Each structure stands twice: as C-alpha cells, then as structure tokens.
C-alpha cells in the first residue's frame, strides 16, 4: 500500500502508466525478498478481480462510442485475438510443443490487458477515437480469449474435440453471456428504480457485476461478456433509475475501487511473476521459445493493424467520410499491446494432468513463456509508449475543458427553459427564486467559458481566473472550518456547506 501511495503521483509526474510502474515495483520487492510474501490465487483472479474492473471500464464509455468504432473494435478484439491464437500456436508447434498445448499457449498470450490498455489510453491523453478503440479491444478481447482458452484446455486435457464442438462452445458462450448480462441489467434497473436510497443503490451496483459473471460462468457462458453487457446496459438505461445521491456516490465508489484494485493487482503481478519463475525449471530452450513468442505477438499485432487501418482509410475515402486512424495512430495502437492479468491468471490456472492421469505436456514451459510475455510487454512497451506517443505527436483531438463547459451551459439553458415553460403556474416568489438561481449559474458559466476561451490569446487570463477562484474557495473553506471549530454551527451544517464548496472546486478546477 505504501508503494501505491508513493508511486501513483510519481507515475503521473514522469508520464509512465501506473500499472507498469507498480509491476516493476512488485518485481523489485519480490527479487530482493528471499521468500515471496504475497501471492495471487489463480482461482480468485478471474471471478474476483475482472468483474469490477470490467464494469468500471464500461462506466467510462457509451454504446454509441462503441457503435461508431464497432468495426475497428471487432477487428482487434475478435479478429486479431483469434488470429494471434492461431499464429502463436503454429510458431510454438514448430518450436517443438504438441499441437494441443501450443493452442493453449496461443489462447493464454493472445489478449492485451484491458486494465493496462485503459490506463495507458487515459493517462497519455490519446485522441478520443484511439481511447475508444483501445478500451473496446481491451474489454472484449478477454471474452474471445477466455472462450478460446476453454476450448484449448478441453482439447489438451481430453484430446477429443471437433470443429462442431468448438463452434458450439463459442456460440453457447456468446449467447448465454449476452442473455445473462441483459437479464441481470434489467433486474438491476428495476431494483434501482424502487429503492430510492443512495447507499442501497451503490451496494446494488457493487454486487451485480459478480452476479453476472458467476451466473454466466455457471451456465457455461462468457462471464466477461455478461459483465460488459450488464455494464453497458446500466450505463445506457440505469441513470434515470438512480437518485442523484446514488449516482454521485456510485461514481465515487467505482472510481476509487477501480484505482485500488488496479493498483493492488499490478503490484501483486510483479510478485507473482517472480514466484512462478522461481518455482519452475527454466532452460535455455524455454527462454528461446519465450523470446520467439514475444517477438511473434509484437510483430503480428503490427502486421495486422497496419493493413486493417489502410483498408479502413480506403473505405472512408470511397464513402467520402472522415478518415479514421492514420499511420501515427496505428503505430501507437500496435505498440499498446501489453499483456497482463488475464494472461497470468490463465497460465497459473493450467491443469497439471490430462484425462489419463499423465502430466500435462510442457506445462512449465507454457507458464514460463506466458509470464515472460507479460513481463516484456508490460515493461518494454509500457515504458516506451509515452516517448513514442510524443515523438509521433499523437495527442488528444478534443479540448475536453471547452467541451464540458459548452455542455454545462447547454444543460443549464435547458433547465432555465423548463422553468420559464412552467412559470405561469408557479407562485411568484418560487418563480423568481428558481429563475434567479439558474440565471446566476448560467451567467457564471458563460463568463468563465469566455475568460477561458481567451486563454488561447493570453495564457495569463486563464491562469489568473483560476487563481482568484482558488483563493475565493480557500476563503470560504476557512470561514466554514473556523465556524465549526468555534461551535458557531453544527457539524452537519458545516459539512453540508463544505460539500457545496468542494463540489464547486472540483467542477471549476479539476
């Protein structure tokens, strides 16, 4: 925990993705510690860690954003993932692994980590379309890879599986995963619409990702897909079912939970990498295979992405539509293929014996290769992604501050219009109070937006505005705290006013 507290601001300052820095931290601590003090239970990683992380990721996006980039997300999350499984299997078999085990290895190393991808995309302030594509790939490729993993494990353990079995397994996982996600989402929305209590509403949103995951897996569906469908359903239809207090509390709880779970998982990931490598026999041949597989997944990702991006641009030109990802953005996407939590969980969870009772062939080699792929991609690609992004001049294409300001003004204008629409039926004092409140909000936001817009011409204006508002906010805070300290007001009253001050500060400064 101390490492998380110290390294989180350091990661922001040096522009290194936090998961990468925490993994390195875990590696270093594990290497200098004779006995591994911490360990991840592979049986708990997928059902305990993945549901909240995937659900939190869905709460940062919308169905419309995925629909807009559905082609790119599908090509990466399904096409590239399955193609990587096949290519790695061929390479591993050529290097000496049995076919069934080679397919297992391909399924294990095929999915880039959704948490690492999201952290990288958000922290580097990449263009919005790249953020959506990387997050979409990171969320949905786990469903693809885990289904492929299940099929490959059955083939490796039993040695008896047909193409029809594979198709049935895939179809069953997708259909049941989607159905469970929709059912849990609908029931959750109904429950949220009836309890009208912020704490109870937040408790529901914390529990339902686990319900969806476990329920889908129990029915032989895709738990990952169920959580994603649930999250997107509630993101689209659940807001009106919650109270304002429940929505605000839920956002705070999920934001913190996402941060804490991500931090702990990647710190523990470093410990687990060292522990597993120490416990397995590593030969020169195994390390050679690891280097071959790591090179394959990195090179093949680029070989897949560049032609796919070129075809997308060609189609866009023919349709006279806005051009999608260019070569610079494609390079960033190609290099953002870090492996992580799912690869470690599936590797460590490999069965030790086959159906006949004999040891699973080359199990130690598969585990070692998988963990080396995580280590190399997380550290090498994670540490070099920021310099690469800067070198290629790939940055955000949206001024989010201006966009938020414009949307806030539009929302307040709609609220004021609603009051004016009802003013004939309102008591005069009520009408004047409501209009004055909204007109005051609207005037303040328009003035601030105007001052910040002039920041492009004179940077001092924007900084001066923020500085004076911070000093004013500090003065408010001091007065309230002094009044509470002297006992002039109750603690409840002081906390209520402090909440208003802090919410305003969060809105205006962060």
Helices and strands as residue ranges (DSSP letters): H 2-14, H 18-32, H 42-44, I 45-50, H 51-58, H 63-68, H 70-74, I 75-80, H 81-94, H 99-109, H 114-123, H 128-158, H 163-195, H 198-218, H 223-237, G 239-241, H 244-279, H 284-318, H 327-335, H 341-348, H 363-376, I 377-381, H 382-391, H 400-422, G 423-425, H 428-453, G 454-456, H 459-486, H 491-509
